């Protein structure tokens, strides 16, 4: 992938933008560092690989179209996830009858331990805010600060959402165990 003409460059830290210089490989570096994890994030939420690939490319097209924005970004990884998440939401808003995102992501490939099925169902039943926050932490391993950036909320809200999600999941699992005994 060649993004010649990009006006931004990474600083010495690799993932932190500290200076804007005119080097054409900045977006290409971002792509090399984050495209794989962004694709997996999108693929778990899309009905097919082609849609996930299209959304991934659109994510990086937005980066190319906004070189002035890239220069201001403190957390490029979180910024890319935020773009991808917004594009995914827009994609599903444009669909007339979309399959629920959580159903796509948590649909088991085969029957496994019954506790995993209960956990998947419990995660599906979380509010979208709690589910998104939990997924970004567990699946994407984003820091609290990065999650806050992706979701556009304060770090304290991320902590609260994660606490509430874990509490709700624990309560449900405890009730399930009591029912099975």
Secondary structure, DSSP 8 states (H G I E B T S, - for coil): ---TT---B--TTSSS--B----TTHHHHHHHHHHHHHHHHHHTTSSSHHHHHHHHHHHHHHHHHTHHHHTT-S-HHHHHHHHHHHHHHHHHHHSSS---HHHHHH--SS---HHHHHHHHHHHHS-HHHHHHHHHHHTS---HHHHHHHHTS-HHHHHHHHHHHHHHHHHHHHHHHHHH-
